[in-house]
Amino acid sequence: MASPAVDYARQNQQRFLSELKELLRIPSISTMDEHKEDVRKAAEFVASDLRRIGMENVEVIETQGHPLICADWLHAAGQPTVLMYAHYDVQPPDPLDEWITPPFEPTERNSNVYARGAVDDKGQLWMEVKALEALMQGHGGKLPINVKILLEGEEEVGGEAIAEYLRKQKSKLKADFALVCDTELFAPDLPTLCVGLRGLVYTEIEAIGPKTDLHSGVYGGAAPNPLFALIEIISKLKDAKGRVLIPGFYSKVKAPTDAELKTWKKLPFNEEHYRKTEVGSAVLTGEPGYSVLYRTWARPTLEVHGMPGGFTAPGAKTVIPAKASAKVSMRLVPNQDPEEILKRFKNYVKKLTPKGIQTNIKVWSKGPACVVGTDNRYIKAATDALHEVFHKKTVFIRSGGSIPIVTDFQDVLKIPSVMMGFGLPDDNLHAPNEKFHIPNFYRGIESICLFFEKLGGK
């Protein structure tokens, strides 16, 4: 089917890419206070382009954290309304010495653009903006469907502002479905829709022992050591086979359907290739009796991310720290309630805390898992659009990650999400040398154009 929007997008590929590079140069790291102004600068950059391409009511909305961006175009009478979501904030780039080229100087190599945020999520956000531009230009200043836009700058730090805004502005954000571009293709050249996400409870256990750091020669053997206490606690949270030992942790876990498991078996997945190239470890670990995809998509897990405390600089300092902490998260699957899991976790940690130590638990973020139904007209139109761009049958997958906003769209706005992402498994999300495959950037733009045209009967 001829698409004037796709024609326009193809004629403007180089400009679209150079604009993306400008956005990637802004170090919008949401977790670091010293980058607060950069996060704002990225928001203003995106908002100003939305105004330029013809979106209406474009606002940069203040929150207690980083700004949200809202916009709309609502003149397609009788057509459905999409709520488009993406985020413009990025992870810190550390460790810097592992980057081949600087993280905020986007560089092209092997048909990829390398930069922090390239695929997560600035490249995919820019696909959405450029698809809207191409649709506007291809259809004489009109869009085939109604569009509402909600973009955030706090996805990498828990997304509290957007969750609050969503609840307060339900009628303003009312739509028929959401488009979320923050996922990936299962394999290169394989059109993919993500239909399930794990939930998350991210905590930090703080352990407090003596009133001040102590000399380990003078006080070792008498003073309680918070780092050791954490080691003791963490070692009892999970067994050697990867089974979480928190009482009642698995009591409500909902297994995937037989039909879903059957389709996963057909996916082009090579465990050895995954171990070697993606994980890069000697062996894969995890609960026995489940495939790798089952373990990462549909089983709950518990991981430790960092243990700040004591003396960590080069050299030696014999110190018993006054306090130490451990960042511990749990990924959840359908039917596990984050509140209930958090309560069980807190009780268990309290029970495991050795004498002489006091533990407190901070909660950084929490949200439930979600699985999206595939039998609606939006998924069908997305599938058709992807087929036209890739000339292959679309696969439905789950993701081991969490996008809390998708659950909010489902529970608060009562709308399904179409999770249409164009990253690749080896794009190094959150790691050094993050990249976005440039042909996928272009395919993403074309897929969104065709998707909206199909929905609007163009």
C-alpha positions in Angstrom: 0.0 0.0 0.0 1.4 3.4 -1.0 1.9 5.6 2.0 2.7 9.4 1.6 3.9 9.4 5.2 6.4 6.6 4.6 7.6 8.4 1.4 8.2 11.6 3.4 10.0 9.6 6.1 12.3 8.0 3.6 13.2 11.4 2.0 14.1 12.8 5.4 16.0 9.9 7.0 19.4 11.8 7.3 17.8 14.9 8.9 15.8 12.7 11.3 19.1 10.9 12.4 21.0 14.2 12.8 18.2 15.6 15.0 18.3 12.4 17.1 22.1 12.9 17.5 21.4 16.5 18.9 19.0 15.0 21.5 21.6 12.3 22.4 24.2 15.0 23.1 22.2 16.3 26.0 23.2 14.3 29.1 19.7 14.0 30.6 20.7 11.6 33.5 17.6 11.7 35.8 19.3 10.1 38.8 22.0 12.8 39.2 21.1 16.2 40.6 24.0 17.9 38.7 22.2 17.0 35.5 18.8 18.5 36.5 19.2 21.3 33.9 20.2 18.8 31.2 17.0 16.8 31.8 15.0 20.1 31.4 17.0 21.0 28.3 16.1 17.6 26.7 12.4 18.2 27.6 12.5 21.6 26.0 14.2 20.2 22.9 11.5 17.6 22.4 8.6 20.0 23.2 9.9 22.6 20.7 10.0 20.0 17.9 6.5 18.8 18.8 5.3 22.4 18.3 7.2 22.8 15.1 5.7 19.7 13.5 2.1 20.9 14.3 1.2 19.2 17.5 -1.2 21.3 19.7 -1.4 22.2 23.4 2.3 21.3 23.9 3.2 21.7 27.6 6.3 21.1 29.6 4.7 20.3 33.0 6.5 20.9 36.3 6.6 18.1 38.8 8.4 17.5 42.1 11.0 15.8 40.0 11.7 16.2 36.3 9.2 17.6 33.8 6.5 15.8 31.9 5.7 16.7 28.3 2.1 16.7 27.1 0.7 17.5 23.7 -2.3 16.5 21.5 -3.9 16.7 18.1 -7.6 15.8 18.2 -9.2 16.6 14.9 -9.8 13.1 13.4 -13.5 12.9 14.0 -14.8 9.3 14.5 -11.3 7.9 14.7 -9.6 6.2 17.7 -7.3 8.1 20.1 -3.8 6.9 20.9 -1.8 7.9 24.0 1.8 7.9 22.9 4.4 7.2 25.6 8.2 7.3 25.8 10.9 8.7 28.1 13.7 11.2 27.4 15.8 10.6 30.6 18.8 8.2 30.5 20.9 6.0 32.8 24.3 7.2 34.0 27.1 6.2 31.5 29.5 4.5 34.0 31.9 2.8 33.7 33.2 5.5 31.4 36.5 3.7 30.6 34.6 0.9 28.8 33.1 3.2 26.2 34.8 3.1 22.8 33.6 6.6 22.0 32.2 9.2 24.6 28.7 8.4 25.7 27.3 11.8 24.9 29.0 12.2 21.5 26.8 10.1 19.2 29.0 8.1 16.8 28.1 5.9 13.8 29.8 2.5 13.4 28.5 -0.6 11.5 25.1 1.0 10.8 24.6 1.7 14.5 24.5 5.0 16.4 26.4 4.7 19.7 25.4 6.9 22.7 23.9 6.7 26.1 20.1 6.7 25.5 20.4 5.7 21.9 17.8 2.9 22.2 16.6 3.5 25.8 14.7 5.5 25.0 15.6 8.7 23.0 15.9 6.9 19.7 12.5 5.3 20.2 11.0 8.5 21.4 12.3 10.3 18.4 10.8 7.6 16.1 7.4 8.5 17.6 7.9 12.3 17.0 9.2 11.7 13.5 6.4 9.4 12.6 3.9 12.2 13.6 5.9 14.7 11.5 5.8 12.3 8.5 2.1 11.7 8.9 1.3 15.4 9.2 3.4 16.1 6.1 2.0 13.2 4.1 -1.6 13.9 4.9 -1.8 17.7 4.3 -1.4 18.8 7.9 -3.7 16.2 9.4 -3.3 12.9 11.3 -5.2 9.8 10.5 -6.2 9.2 14.1 -6.4 11.4 17.3 -3.2 11.7 19.2 -2.3 12.4 22.8 1.3 12.5 24.0 2.7 11.8 27.4 6.5 11.8 27.7 8.5 11.6 31.0 11.9 12.4 32.3 11.9 10.0 35.3 11.5 6.5 33.9 15.0 5.5 35.0 14.3 6.6 38.6 10.9 5.1 39.2 8.5 7.4 37.3 6.7 8.7 40.4 5.6 12.0 38.8 3.9 10.4 35.8 2.1 7.9 38.0 0.7 10.7 40.1 -0.2 12.9 37.0 -2.0 9.9 35.4 -4.2 9.5 38.4 -5.1 13.2 38.6 -5.6 13.7 34.9 -7.6 10.6 33.9 -10.1 12.5 31.8 -7.4 14.6 30.0 -5.5 11.4 29.1 -8.5 9.4 28.1 -7.7 7.3 25.0 -8.5 4.0 23.3 -5.1 2.5 23.5 -1.5 3.4 24.4 1.6 3.1 22.2 4.7 2.4 24.1 8.1 2.4 22.3 10.5 1.2 24.9 11.0 -2.5 24.1 12.9 -4.6 21.5 12.8 -7.0 18.6 13.3 -10.6 19.7 15.9 -11.1 17.0 17.2 -8.9 14.1 14.7 -8.6 11.3 11.9 -10.3 13.4 8.9 -8.0 13.9 8.0 -8.2 17.6 5.2 -7.1 19.9 5.8 -7.3 23.6 2.7 -8.5 25.5 4.0 -9.0 29.0 6.2 -7.4 31.5 7.5 -8.4 35.0 6.7 -6.2 37.9 9.3 -4.7 40.3 10.0 -4.1 43.9 13.3 -2.2 44.3 14.5 -1.8 47.8 17.6 -0.7 49.8 18.4 -2.5 53.1 20.3 -0.2 55.4 22.2 -1.9 58.2 23.3 0.1 61.3 25.8 -1.2 63.8 28.2 0.9 66.0 27.6 4.7 66.4 30.7 5.5 64.3 33.3 3.7 62.0 35.7 1.7 64.3 39.3 0.5 64.1 39.0 -3.3 63.3 42.1 -4.1 65.3 40.9 -2.4 68.5 37.2 -3.4 68.2 37.1 -6.4 65.9 35.7 -9.3 67.8 33.4 -7.2 70.0 31.7 -4.7 67.6 28.9 -5.8 65.2 29.8 -5.3 61.5 26.9 -4.1 59.3 28.6 -5.3 56.1 28.8 -8.8 57.5 25.2 -8.6 58.7 24.1 -7.8 55.2 26.1 -10.7 53.8 24.4 -13.0 56.3 20.9 -11.6 55.4 21.4 -11.7 51.6 22.9 -15.2 51.6 19.6 -16.4 53.1 17.3 -14.6 50.6 17.9 -17.1 47.8 19.3 -20.7 47.6 22.1 -21.9 45.4 19.7 -22.9 42.6 18.1 -19.5 42.4 14.9 -20.2 44.4 13.8 -17.2 46.5 13.5 -18.2 50.2 11.1 -15.5 51.4 8.2 -17.4 52.9 5.1 -17.3 50.7 7.0 -15.6 47.8 5.7 -18.0 45.2 2.2 -18.5 46.6 0.3 -16.5 44.0 2.5 -16.9 40.9 0.5 -17.3 37.7 2.1 -19.6 35.1 2.0 -18.7 31.4 -0.6 -20.6 29.3 0.3 -23.8 27.4 -0.3 -21.9 24.1 2.1 -19.2 25.1 4.8 -21.7 26.2 4.3 -23.4 22.8 5.0 -20.2 20.9 8.0 -19.4 23.0 9.5 -22.8 22.0 9.2 -21.8 18.3 11.2 -18.6 18.7 14.7 -18.5 17.2 16.5 -18.8 20.5 19.9 -20.4 21.0 20.8 -20.8 24.6 24.5 -21.2 23.9 24.6 -18.1 21.8 22.7 -16.2 24.5 25.2 -17.4 27.2 28.2 -16.5 25.1 27.3 -13.3 23.4 24.6 -11.6 25.5 25.5 -12.8 29.1 29.2 -13.6 28.5 29.5 -16.0 31.5 30.9 -19.5 31.9 27.4 -21.0 32.7 23.8 -19.8 33.0 22.2 -20.0 36.4 18.6 -20.1 37.7 15.8 -22.4 38.7 16.1 -25.9 37.3 13.2 -27.2 35.3 12.5 -24.0 33.4 13.8 -22.8 30.1 15.8 -19.5 29.9 12.9 -17.6 28.4 10.5 -19.0 31.0 13.0 -18.0 33.8 13.5 -14.4 32.5 9.9 -13.7 31.3 7.6 -15.6 33.6 9.4 -16.5 36.9 9.9 -14.1 39.7 13.5 -13.3 40.8 15.6 -11.6 43.4 18.9 -9.8 42.6 21.5 -7.7 44.5 22.7 -4.6 42.6 25.3 -2.9 44.9 26.5 -2.8 48.5 27.8 0.6 49.5 29.5 0.7 52.9 32.9 0.7 54.6 36.1 1.6 52.8 36.0 1.1 49.1 38.9 3.3 47.8 42.2 1.7 46.6 44.6 0.6 49.3 43.8 -0.6 52.9 41.9 0.9 55.8 41.0 -1.4 58.6 37.5 -0.2 59.4 34.3 -1.7 60.9 31.7 0.6 59.2 29.0 2.2 61.3 26.5 1.5 58.5 26.3 -0.2 55.2 23.5 -0.9 52.7 22.5 -3.3 49.9 20.3 -2.5 46.9 18.0 -5.5 46.4 15.2 -5.9 43.9 12.6 -8.5 43.1 11.0 -9.0 39.7 7.4 -10.1 39.9 5.1 -12.0 37.6 1.3 -11.9 37.2 -0.8 -12.2 40.3 2.0 -11.3 42.7 1.0 -8.2 44.6 4.0 -5.8 45.1 2.6 -4.6 48.5 2.3 -8.2 49.8 5.7 -9.2 48.5 7.3 -6.1 50.1 5.6 -7.0 53.4 6.9 -10.6 53.3 10.4 -9.3 52.3 10.5 -6.8 55.2 9.3 -9.4 57.8 11.9 -11.9 56.5 14.8 -9.4 56.6 13.8 -8.4 60.1 13.8 -12.1 61.2 17.3 -12.6 59.6 18.9 -9.5 61.1 21.7 -10.5 63.5 21.9 -9.1 67.0 23.6 -5.8 67.5 22.3 -4.6 64.1 19.3 -2.5 63.2 17.9 -2.7 59.6 15.7 -0.3 57.8 14.3 -0.8 54.3 13.8 2.0 51.8 11.6 1.4 48.8 12.8 3.0 45.6 10.1 1.8 43.3 7.4 -0.8 43.0 4.8 -2.0 40.5 2.9 -5.1 39.5 3.5 -7.3 36.4 1.1 -7.1 33.5 0.1 -9.3 30.5 -1.7 -7.6 27.6 -4.5 -9.3 25.6 -3.7 -9.7 21.9 -7.2 -9.9 20.5 -8.0 -6.3 19.9 -8.0 -4.1 16.7 -4.9 -2.2 17.8 -2.7 -5.2 18.1 -4.1 -6.4 14.8 -3.3 -3.1 13.0 0.2 -3.1 14.6 0.8 -6.6 13.4 -0.3 -5.7 9.9 1.9 -2.6 9.8 5.0 -4.6 11.0 4.3 -7.3 8.4 4.4 -4.6 5.7 7.7 -3.2 6.9 9.5 -6.5 7.7 7.7 -8.9 5.3 7.6 -11.5 8.2 5.0 -12.7 10.7 5.0 -10.8 14.0 6.0 -12.7 17.1 4.5 -12.0 20.6 6.9 -12.1 23.4 7.2 -11.1 27.1 10.0 -9.0 28.6 11.8 -9.7 31.8 11.9 -5.9 32.4 9.4 -3.6 34.0 7.6 -0.6 32.5 5.4 0.5 35.5 3.4 2.9 33.3 2.0 0.1 31.2 0.3 -1.3 34.3 -1.0 2.2 35.1 -2.4 2.5 31.6 -4.2 -0.9 32.2 -5.4 -0.3 35.7 -6.0 3.5 35.9 -6.9 4.5 32.3 -8.4 1.0 31.5 -6.7 0.9 28.1 -4.5 -1.8 26.5 -0.9 -1.0 25.4 0.7 -1.8 22.1 4.4 -2.3 23.1 6.1 -1.8 19.8 9.9 -1.5 20.2 12.8 -1.7 17.8 15.8 -2.3 20.0 18.0 -5.4 19.7 19.0 -7.9 22.4 22.7 -6.7 22.1 22.0 -3.0 22.2 23.7 -2.7 25.6 20.8 -1.0 27.5 22.1 0.5 30.7 25.7 -0.7 29.8 28.7 0.9 28.1 28.5 1.3 24.3 24.7 1.5 24.1 23.6 1.6 20.5 20.6 1.7 18.2 20.7 0.0 14.8 20.0 2.8 12.4 17.8 0.7 10.0 15.6 -0.1 13.0 15.2 3.6 13.8 13.9 4.1 10.2 11.7 1.0 10.3 10.2 2.1 13.6 9.1 5.4 12.0 7.6 3.6 9.0 5.9 1.0 11.2 4.2 3.7 13.3 3.1 5.6 10.2 1.5 2.5 8.7 0.0 1.5 12.0 -1.8 4.8 12.4 -2.8 4.9 8.7 -4.4 1.4 9.0 -6.3 2.4 12.1 -7.5 5.6 10.4 -8.5 3.8 7.3 -6.0 5.6 5.1 
